[in-house]
Amino acid sequence: MDKEKKSDFWDKNPILQNLNPVQKEAVTAFEGPVLVIAGAGSGKTRVLTHKIAYLIDIGIPPQNILALTFTNKAAQVMKDRIANLVNPEAAKRIWAGTFHSLFARILRLEAKLLGYTSSFSIYDADDSLQIIKRIMENYPISNNRLTADTIHHMISLAKNNILTPDEFAKSISTSFERHVADIYKEYQDYLHQNNAMDFDDLLVNTYDLFKSFPEILEKYQDKFNFILVDEYQDTNRVQYYVLKQLASKHRNITVVGDDAQSIYKWRGAEIRNILDFQKDFPEARIILLEQNYRSTKCILAAADSVIRFNKKQIEKKLWTDNPHGDLLELYQCETEKDEADLVVSKIKELVSTGKFSYGDFAVFYRTNAQSLEFENALRRENINYVVVGGVSFYKRKEVKDVLAYLRILVNPDDNESLIRVINEPPRGVGKKTLNIMLNYSKENSVSLFNALGFIEDIPMLQSRAAQILKNFHKWVLETKEHLEKRTGYPSEIITNYIKESGLISMYEEIGTDDAYDRIGNINTLLSDVYNFLTQNEDVDLNDYLQQISLISDIDEKNIATEQVKLMTLHSAKGLEFPVVFIVGLEQGLFPLVRYWSKERDDEEEERRLFYVGLTRAMQKVFLTYARIRRRFGEESYQAPSKFLEEIDKSYLKINGAPKISLEKTATKRYSFSHPKESINEYDQTDDNVLRIGDKVVHPFFGIGRVEHLEGSGSYAQALVNFESVGRKRLMLQYAKLRKI
């Protein structure tokens, strides 16, 4: 096609209309590997959806297209937009969804090859934690030293790096890691015995499936001729390997992302996946989407001035045709309460102008604990607000109980679900009875539910408990049979099953407002089951449970309300607001210092998080920090975040504290990259010269040992590992430490 005809084709093809030239290039570059670096607000979703529509339009069968996202919500938005561009029926045939949901779909089809049945359960993080806690009871571990959360995190990271329990055991170097290795093995054996997978297994088992069965890999390579990946900078190592497996034959893979928005290292994301894309695919085309449609020129320039301090990045320069806009405003506050009051005051002031409504404002903070002061301040002023990322509907106790009852209908071998509900509501099955049954199932290598079928063979059980378990077993089997034979409407069978469980009557007997709220949640869930089963063809309860298992927190966010939004910076990813407040900009809080690290990568990720926060804003940005913040009942004097110093001052207006001089204090406040062996500037007496390894006593935290020293003069700080509370970071001029 010559240039004139090609140009005419572009002008007339509705799929390619309303795209800028670079977006058109990304959409039409369909053969071979393509890396699209999509800067903040540059139309990433538009490029992805139009590219898939373009592929269908030029004749690629939609069932041969694999589109991977990180949230179910993003996948649905993608499908809806594609349906508006091409035949809606074609959009339905695309394999579009999250890594976890689509890999679960593949594993359902191929489960037998890995020793599972197609009805395997999917355990969420809460389920995994409960299993780990029970396993930990058999190990001499202090809960203060090694928690179930820590072990779960370590197991998750091991899986993300494709380390089996045996491989992990070979890499250990401490006694704690030995405990983790043992628990990891027992945990994994337990999952397999329960015909269950956790979220990480959905990824790892897909990798193992393709690695162990080349013919299965080739089957899916030929099925997915074209692969598109959203938010590629957030992929972990196992996701990277599976993508590499699938794309190695046809090499038609398009990945879209922004290295400057890689903020999930703590959950296994590898920024090198996007930085090294060209190493894996040397022939790849690199396309930069640099035109921003969201923010003002001033906000973009300020964000760019900060992110340029990162060494590991793909060079890009965002630009916009939007107005220049207002300068970013910085406020120093005396305390965190003053900070919250200032933010609320600014919100009220802007709303009073008539240019903004409460739904236009978002307050971003680094840690969840910071929300309390802002909630209190908003309540005092009777301003409606929502904390984005609160307790999920599906994580509420009564909802998880109902889901557990439903799980054992689909997969009776699911011990975890059965243990959760066998005595909920209380029906006379005590811990002793349950332990007898668990021991019997373990000794006879059968699931707990199957063990219920051999009640007469277990003499240690009391007759009353034995009869209760026998009736429970019969009831579940009869309900399961009704569902399978469809002796009534599935939704009615399920509703009656939950009513017969006694959960609803239990809360009715309690009779409190909270109890009736729980009944309402159960009814809402049953209505959801009804809607799913009646509005979708060829689906069953198993499909519903899989959908529920894969829902992520961001899928449940409801930000389309006239309320001020409070959220962590991580929760803000992918969103946009006319006015943004970034609060708590203090050294040690943001950038957050969880532990002392000499690695620059940690600081660079924190800087990317700040960049993400800035680029959520459309019109205005306010930055705040507190001079004093209370920690454990004591006043802690804070230093402004080093990120404030990195903002080009031509884009920043400093308010309310004329003595703030970020330039003059930068050298003293930010000398964190050169640790010292000793610090004595804060007190020149020889007795008080601190060195790493010194034993000290604190008037509140007690005895501890110095592990790290930083800074100088009035900014000298120490990391002390206290016997009572663990590691604490202290400003030495206020800490009142005494060497012992």
C-alpha positions, 0 to 999 in steps of 0.5 A: 500500500503506497503512502497516499492510499495508506493515509486515506485508509487511516483517515477513513478507518474509524478504529484509527480516528481520534488517535495521534500519530504516535498512537496510530503507529503503536496500534498498526505495529502488529507484527513482531515484538513491540514495546510501547512506553506509555507515559502518565495520561498518554492514552495507554488504554486507548492504544491497547483497545484500538490495537486489539480492534485493529487486529480483529478488523484486519482479519485476526480471529478474536479467539487467537488474541490474548490480552492480559491486564492486572485487574478484572475491571481493566479487562472489562473496560477493554472488552466494552470499548472493543465492542463499540469499535468492532462486532460485540460478539467478536469482543466476547471471544477475545481471551482478555483478563488478569494473569490470574484469571486467564491462567486459572482458565488454562489450568482448569482445562489442563489440571489433570496433567499436574495432578489436580481436578478441574474443580480445584479451589483457589485460596486467597491470602486470608485462607493461606494465612490461616493454613500457615498459622496452623502449621506454625503451631507445630514449630518452636517459633516466637510469633514476635520474631517470625509472623505468619504474614512474614512467612506467607510473604517469603513463600510468595516471593519464593514462588514468584522467583519459581523456587520450589520448597526443595530449591528454597531449602537449598538457598537458606542461611539462617535458622529462621529460613529453615523454619520457613522452608519446612513450613513452605513444604508442608504448606504446599503439600497441604494445598495439593492434598486439598486440590487447591491452589493459591494465587501464586500457584496459578502463575507457577503452575502455568509455567510448570505446565508449559515447561513440563509438557511442550505439546501443551505449550505449543497448543497455546502458542498456536492459539494465542498468535497475538499477545498484548500485555498491559502495565508490563512494568508490574509483571513479576519474574514468573509472569515474565517467564510464562509470557516468554514461553508463549511468545517464543514461537510467533513473537507477536507480543506487544507490551505497554507500560511505563518504567517510571510507574513501576511501584510494586517491587514489594509484591514481586514486580521486576522493573528489569522486565520492561528495561530489558525487553529489547534483550529478549526481543532484539528486533522489537520496535520501541514506541514512546507515547509522550503526549499527556492529556491529563495534567497541566504543563506545570504539573508535568514539568514538576513531575519530570524534574523529580523522576530525572533523579532516577538512574534506571529509566527509559528516557522520555519527555512528557509534554501536553497541549493543556494550559500551564496551570498553577504552581504546586503549593507546599505547606509546612505544618506543625503537627499531623493534626494541623496538616489534616486541618489545613487540607480540609480547610483548602478543600472547603476554600476551593469548593466555595469558589464553585469551581470544584465539588468534593468528589474532585479531591483526593488525599494521597498518603504513604501508609494506611495509618495516616488516614485517621487524622484526615478522617477525623478532620473531615468528620468534624467538618461534616464532609463526606469521604471514602477511604479507598481500599477499605475492608473488601466485601468479599473479605467480611467474615459472614461472606467468607463463611457463605463462600466456604459453604459454597466451595465444599459443594463444588470441591468437597476435598477442600479441607480449608473451607470445611474446617471454617464452617463445620462448626459455624454456626456452632453445632456441637463440633468441638476442637477435640472432635475436629482434631480426631477427624483431621488425624484420621484423614491424615493417617488414611490419606483421605480428605476431611470430607471423605473421612466424614463418610467413615464415622462408624470406623472412628471409635474415639468420637462421642456418639452425639458428635458422630451423629452431627457429622454424619448428618452434615456429610449427608446434607452436603452430598444431597445438596451437591446431587440436587445441583448436579442433577438440577432438581430445581433452579440452582440459585434456589437450591443454593439459597435453601442450602445457606438458610439450612446452614443456620447462619442467617438464623444465628444472626437473627437470634443475636438481633443486634444492628451488626447482626442484621448488617451481616444478614444483609451482606449474606442476602446481597451475596445470594442475590449476586449468585442468583444474578450471575447464574441467571444472566450468564449462559452455560455457567455454574457455581464453580464459575461464580466461585472462580470469579469471586476468588480472582476479584482484586481490591481495585476492582471493588473501588467506587470512586464515582461519588461526591466524596473526598477520596482518601487513599495510599499512593499505591491505591492511586495508580491508574486514577486521576483527580482534578485536585490532589494532596500528597501529605506526609512528605517527610524523610523516613515517611515518604520516602518510606524507610522500613529498614536501612538499605544501601541499595539505590533501588529502594529510593528509586521506587519511592521516587517513582511512587511520588511521580505517580502521585503527582501525575494523578493530578489534572489541575492542582497539586498541594504538598504538605509535611508535619514538623512534629509527628507523634510516634508511640506517645513521643514527639518525633521531629521530622525533616522534609522529604528529599523529594521536595528538594528535587522539584524544580523550584520554578514550579513550586510555591512555598506557603505558610512557613517563610523560614523553609529553605529546602536548598540550604538544608538539603545537604544536611538533611539528606546524607543517607547514602553514606553510612558512618561507623560512628556519630558523635556530633550531637554530643562531644563527650567520649562516653556518648560517642555511638558506634554500630554494635553499641548497647543502649537504653531508651527511656520508653523502648528499653534496651537495644543495640545500634545497627546503623548510624546516619546523618550529622549534627542535629540530623544524626540518626540511629537504627536501634533494634530494641528487645521490646519493640524491634527496630526503631529509627531515632533522631539522636538529639531527641532520643535520650539514648544512654550507652550501657 
